[in-house]
Amino acid sequence: MAGAFKGCQKIRGPQLRNLLEAKDFILLDCDGVLWHGERAVTGAATVVNSMIRNGKNVVFVTNNCTRPREKYVHKFSRLGFTDVMLEQIFSSSYCSALYLRDVVKITGQVFVMGCEALRSELQEAGVPCVEDAEDPDATIYNCPLAPDVKAVLVGHDDKMTFLKLAKASCYLKDPDCLFLATDIDPWHPLSGGRILPGSGSLTAALEVSSGRKATVIGKPSRFMFECISSQFEGVDPAKCLMIGDRLETDMLFGANCRLDTMLTLTGVSQTKDAEEYRDSELTTNHSFVPDYIVDSIADFLPAFEEQDKQSN
C-alpha cells in the first residue's frame, strides 16, 4: 500500500474557496493554528471573524486545559477574534466535566491531578472535587486519603508532586475508580527550542504506577465531537472540516470522527512528517495524514476577499 494512499494535498485559491463552500462546520484547534501564546497568527482573526459572519458554524476544539472557557473568550477578544462566543469553545477540561456529569453521572468525588482551571470547569458543572491542600511535610506513608473517590482525572499540572502521583495511584487501586485523562499530548513547544511536558507525560507516569490505562476525553478521542454534536443541530461529519497543527492529535481526531482534515504549517507538524506517515507501509499510520495542507489559516483570506468582491 506504500505510495498508494492519497493525502497531503497542498490547497489554495479557488480550491480553498470550493472546499469552504462545501462545509457547514469548521472545527479549529487553537494553539499553533490561531495563535502562539499571546501572539495571533497573522490573518487568523480576520479569517475566523469572516467565517462566522458568512454563516459558517465555527467550533474551537482544544486539548489545552489550562484556562476555563470564560478566559478563552477573553483571550479570543484580546487577540482580535471579536465574534467568538462561549458556546463555540470545547476544551478538554470542559468536555471532561461533561463526561463526568452527563455520561458516567459521577456520584462520588474526583481527584484532580491537574491545574486550577481544570478544577474550575468541574466545579462549574457541579462535579465534586477532592479539596487537597498538601502539607509540605506529608508523605504517602502518613497523609490522609479522601473517602469516596470515584474518579481520577489527569490534566496539565505545573505543580505536579510525587505525593499527588502516589495518592492518585492509591485511589486507582479500586477497580471501580475511573481513570480519565483530559488528553495525551506529550509536550508543547516553547520559544527558544524549549518544550513543556504535556498531560500525556503525566498520564503515562500514572498508567505505569497504577497498571491501568486512562480513558482519554480530548482529541483524538471521539468524545469531543460527540459533545459538539449534542450541542449543535445538523452536525454531519461529511460537512465538517477539522483544521489543526498536530498530526497525532488533530488529524487522528478527524480520522476517528470521519471528518476531512487540514494541516496548517504554523505549529508542531510539518509537511515532511505528514508525507512520512502517508508513505508508510503501516496502514494505521494513514490516520495521521491530513487530506489537505495549507501554510497558514491566513491562506483562506483570498476566498473571503473574492466573496466580498462578488457581493459588492
C-alpha positions in Angstrom: 0.0 0.0 0.0 3.0 2.3 0.3 2.6 5.3 -2.0 -1.0 4.4 -2.9 -2.6 6.3 -0.1 -3.8 9.8 -1.0 -3.4 12.8 1.2 -1.3 15.9 1.9 -2.8 17.9 -1.0 -1.5 21.4 -0.9 -4.5 23.5 -1.5 -5.1 27.3 -2.2 -7.1 29.8 -4.1 -10.3 28.5 -5.8 -9.8 25.0 -4.3 -9.9 26.5 -0.8 -13.0 28.5 -1.7 -14.7 25.5 -3.1 -13.8 23.4 0.0 -15.1 26.1 2.3 -18.4 26.3 0.4 -18.9 22.5 0.8 -18.6 22.6 4.6 -21.1 23.7 7.2 -18.9 23.2 10.3 -15.3 24.3 10.7 -13.5 22.8 13.7 -10.4 24.7 14.7 -7.6 23.8 17.0 -6.2 27.0 18.8 -2.5 26.7 19.8 -0.3 26.7 16.7 -3.3 27.4 14.4 -4.8 30.6 15.6 -2.1 31.9 18.0 1.3 31.3 19.6 1.0 32.2 23.3 -0.3 35.8 23.3 0.5 36.5 19.6 -2.2 35.8 17.0 -1.1 34.1 13.7 -1.1 36.8 11.1 -4.6 36.9 9.4 -6.1 34.3 11.7 -8.6 36.7 13.4 -9.8 38.1 10.1 -10.4 34.6 8.7 -12.3 33.4 11.7 -14.4 36.5 12.0 -15.2 36.2 8.3 -16.1 32.6 8.6 -18.6 33.3 11.4 -20.0 36.4 9.6 -20.5 34.3 6.4 -22.7 31.8 8.3 -20.2 29.0 9.0 -20.6 27.1 12.3 -17.1 27.6 13.7 -16.2 25.5 16.7 -12.9 25.5 18.7 -11.6 22.2 19.9 -8.5 22.4 22.1 -6.7 20.0 24.4 -5.3 22.9 26.4 -7.0 22.6 29.8 -5.1 25.4 31.5 -7.9 28.0 31.3 -11.7 27.8 31.7 -13.9 28.7 28.8 -14.7 32.2 30.1 -11.0 33.0 30.0 -10.8 31.6 26.4 -13.5 34.1 25.4 -11.4 36.9 26.9 -8.3 35.7 25.0 -10.1 35.5 21.7 -11.4 39.0 22.1 -8.0 40.3 23.2 -6.3 38.9 20.1 -8.9 40.3 17.7 -11.3 37.3 17.4 -14.3 39.5 18.1 -17.2 37.3 17.1 -16.4 34.2 19.3 -19.0 33.1 21.8 -18.6 30.8 24.9 -20.8 28.1 23.3 -18.3 27.7 20.4 -15.4 26.6 22.7 -14.9 22.9 23.5 -11.8 22.4 25.7 -10.6 19.1 27.0 -11.4 20.4 30.6 -15.0 21.4 29.6 -15.6 18.0 27.9 -14.1 16.2 30.9 -16.7 17.9 33.1 -19.5 16.9 30.7 -18.3 13.3 30.6 -18.2 13.1 34.4 -21.6 14.8 34.9 -23.6 13.6 32.0 -22.1 10.3 30.8 -20.9 8.4 33.9 -23.1 10.6 36.2 -20.4 10.5 38.9 -21.7 10.1 42.4 -18.6 10.5 44.5 -15.6 12.8 44.4 -13.0 13.3 41.7 -9.3 13.5 42.5 -7.8 16.0 40.1 -4.2 15.7 39.1 -4.2 19.0 37.2 -4.3 22.8 37.2 -6.8 25.1 38.9 -8.6 25.8 35.6 -9.4 22.1 35.3 -10.9 22.0 38.8 -12.8 25.2 38.0 -14.5 23.6 35.0 -15.6 20.6 37.1 -16.9 22.8 39.8 -18.8 24.9 37.3 -20.5 21.7 36.1 -21.3 20.7 39.7 -18.8 17.8 39.8 -17.4 17.5 43.3 -13.6 17.5 43.6 -11.3 16.4 46.4 -10.1 19.5 48.3 -6.4 18.7 48.6 -4.2 21.3 50.2 -0.9 19.5 50.6 1.0 19.6 53.8 4.7 20.2 52.8 5.8 17.6 55.4 3.3 14.9 54.4 4.3 11.7 52.6 2.3 8.9 51.2 3.1 6.9 54.4 1.1 9.3 56.6 -1.1 11.6 54.6 -4.9 11.2 54.7 -6.7 9.8 51.7 -10.1 11.2 50.8 -13.1 8.9 51.1 -15.5 8.1 48.2 -13.1 9.0 45.3 -14.8 7.6 42.2 -12.6 9.1 39.5 -9.0 10.3 39.0 -8.7 12.9 36.3 -5.2 13.9 34.9 -4.6 17.1 33.0 -1.8 19.6 32.7 -0.3 20.2 36.2 2.7 22.6 36.5 2.6 22.0 40.3 2.8 18.2 40.0 4.3 16.4 43.0 5.4 12.9 43.8 2.7 12.9 46.5 0.0 13.7 44.0 1.1 10.8 41.8 1.2 8.5 44.8 -2.3 9.4 46.0 -3.7 9.0 42.5 -2.1 5.6 42.3 -3.7 4.6 45.6 -7.2 5.7 44.5 -6.8 3.7 41.3 -6.2 0.5 43.3 -10.0 0.5 43.5 -11.2 -1.1 40.2 -14.4 0.9 40.4 -12.5 4.2 40.4 -12.4 5.7 36.9 -9.1 6.7 35.3 -9.6 9.7 32.9 -7.2 12.0 31.1 -8.0 15.3 29.5 -5.6 14.5 26.7 -2.4 12.6 25.8 -0.4 15.5 24.2 3.2 14.5 25.1 4.7 18.0 25.0 4.2 21.6 23.8 6.7 23.8 22.1 8.1 26.9 23.8 10.2 29.7 22.5 14.0 29.2 22.3 13.6 25.5 21.4 12.4 24.5 24.8 9.4 22.2 25.5 6.7 22.0 28.1 5.7 18.4 29.2 2.1 17.8 28.4 -0.8 16.0 30.1 0.2 12.8 28.2 3.5 12.6 30.1 1.8 12.8 33.5 -0.8 10.3 32.3 1.9 7.9 31.2 3.5 8.1 34.6 0.2 7.2 36.3 -0.5 4.4 33.9 2.8 2.8 34.8 2.3 3.3 38.6 -1.3 2.1 38.6 -1.0 -0.6 36.0 -4.1 0.8 34.3 -4.9 2.6 31.0 -6.6 6.0 31.0 -9.8 6.8 29.1 -8.9 9.9 27.0 -11.5 12.7 26.8 -9.9 15.2 24.4 -8.5 14.8 20.9 -8.0 12.3 19.3 -11.0 10.7 21.2 -14.4 10.9 19.5 -16.0 12.2 22.7 -15.2 15.8 22.0 -17.0 15.5 18.6 -19.9 13.9 20.4 -20.1 16.9 22.7 -20.3 19.2 19.7 -23.0 17.0 18.1 -25.1 17.1 21.2 -25.0 20.9 21.4 -25.4 21.9 17.7 -28.1 20.7 15.4 -27.3 19.1 12.0 -23.7 18.2 12.6 -22.9 15.9 9.6 -19.3 14.6 9.6 -19.3 14.9 5.8 -20.0 18.6 6.1 -17.2 19.2 8.7 -13.6 20.3 8.3 -11.1 19.8 11.1 -8.1 22.2 10.9 -5.1 21.6 13.2 -1.3 21.7 13.5 -0.6 18.3 15.1 -0.9 15.0 13.1 -1.1 12.7 16.1 -4.0 14.5 17.7 -5.8 16.8 15.3 -5.6 14.7 12.1 -6.2 11.5 14.0 -9.2 13.1 15.7 -10.6 14.0 12.3 -10.0 10.5 11.0 -11.6 8.9 14.1 -14.7 11.1 13.5 -14.7 10.7 9.7 -14.0 14.4 9.1 -12.0 15.9 6.3 -8.7 17.2 7.8 -6.4 20.1 7.1 -2.9 20.7 8.5 -1.6 24.2 9.0 2.2 24.6 9.0 2.3 27.2 11.7 2.5 24.7 14.6 4.1 21.4 15.5 3.8 19.1 12.5 5.3 19.8 9.0 4.8 18.5 5.5 7.6 16.0 5.7 6.1 14.5 8.9 2.8 14.0 7.1 4.4 12.6 4.0 6.3 10.0 6.1 3.0 8.8 7.5 1.4 8.9 4.1 4.2 6.7 2.5 4.3 4.3 5.4 3.5 0.6 4.8 1.6 0.6 8.0 -2.0 1.4 7.1 -2.6 2.5 10.8 -0.3 5.5 10.1 -2.6 6.7 7.4 -5.0 8.1 10.1 -2.3 10.7 10.9 -2.3 12.0 7.3 -4.2 15.2 6.5 -6.4 15.4 3.4 -5.2 19.0 2.8 -2.2 21.2 3.8 -2.0 25.0 3.9 0.9 27.2 5.0 -1.4 29.1 7.4 -5.0 29.7 8.3 -4.5 33.0 6.5 -4.5 31.1 3.2 -8.3 31.4 3.5 -8.1 35.2 3.2 -8.4 35.4 -0.7 -11.6 33.3 -0.6 -13.3 35.9 1.6 -11.9 38.8 -0.4 -13.3 37.2 -3.6 -16.7 36.8 -1.8 -16.7 40.4 -0.8 -16.0 41.5 -4.4 -18.9 39.4 -5.6 -21.3 40.7 -3.0 -20.4 44.3 -4.0 
